[in-house]
Amino acid sequence: MPRHAVDSHPQVGAPDPELETSPIVGEDEVEVEPNVSGGACTFNGVTFRIGDFVQSGAELLRCESPGVWVRDGELRPHPAGAGS
């Protein structure tokens, strides 16, 4: 799995049950019925393209066809002042 810089992906927070969010699945999970048509994912009402990455807390999510979020690992920020 490629390494991703912590600051390179939008932080979308936790899924809000009041807003539309595409299903979130693990790499090993079977097919899921998408809730978004047109080859895009939605997170808290915001649309992202296939191939986009977002960060939900420490979890990295990747938008995959047919419009589902796939867990792609965790990102752990470096503590403030680390190494000083």
C-alpha positions in Angstrom: 0.0 0.0 0.0 1.4 3.4 -0.9 2.2 5.9 1.8 0.2 9.0 1.9 1.1 12.4 3.4 -1.2 13.3 6.3 -2.0 16.8 4.9 -2.7 15.7 1.3 -6.3 14.5 1.8 -9.3 16.5 2.9 -10.4 15.8 6.5 -14.2 15.0 6.2 -14.8 14.1 9.9 -17.2 11.3 11.0 -20.2 10.4 8.8 -23.2 12.5 9.7 -26.4 10.4 9.7 -28.4 13.5 8.6 -26.3 13.9 5.4 -25.8 11.5 2.4 -22.7 9.3 2.6 -21.8 6.5 0.3 -21.3 3.0 1.9 -17.9 2.4 3.5 -16.4 -1.1 3.0 -13.2 -2.9 3.7 -10.9 -4.2 1.0 -12.1 -7.8 1.6 -15.8 -7.1 1.7 -18.1 -8.3 -1.1 -20.0 -6.1 -3.5 -22.3 -3.4 -2.0 -25.2 -1.7 -3.5 -24.1 1.9 -4.1 -26.2 4.8 -2.9 -24.7 7.2 -5.5 -25.1 6.9 -9.2 -22.8 8.3 -11.9 -19.5 6.9 -10.6 -18.9 9.2 -7.7 -18.9 8.9 -3.9 -20.6 11.2 -1.4 -19.4 12.0 2.2 -21.6 14.2 4.4 -23.3 15.6 1.3 -20.1 16.4 -0.6 -19.4 14.6 -3.9 -15.9 13.1 -4.7 -14.7 11.5 -7.9 -13.7 7.9 -8.3 -10.0 7.6 -7.2 -10.3 10.5 -4.7 -9.0 10.0 -1.1 -10.5 11.5 2.0 -9.5 11.2 5.7 -12.2 10.5 8.2 -10.5 10.9 11.6 -7.4 8.8 11.2 -9.0 6.5 8.6 -8.0 6.9 4.9 -10.9 6.2 2.5 -10.6 5.8 -1.3 -13.6 6.3 -3.6 -14.1 3.3 -5.9 -16.6 2.4 -8.6 -19.6 2.0 -8.4 -19.6 4.8 -5.7 -18.4 3.2 -2.5 -15.7 4.2 0.0 -13.0 1.6 0.5 -10.9 1.6 3.7 -7.3 2.2 2.7 -5.6 2.2 6.0 -4.9 4.7 8.8 -2.9 7.9 8.9 -1.3 8.9 12.2 -0.2 12.5 12.4 3.1 13.2 14.1 2.6 14.7 17.6 3.3 18.4 17.9 6.9 19.0 18.9 8.1 15.5 18.0 11.8 15.4 17.4 12.5 18.7 19.1 
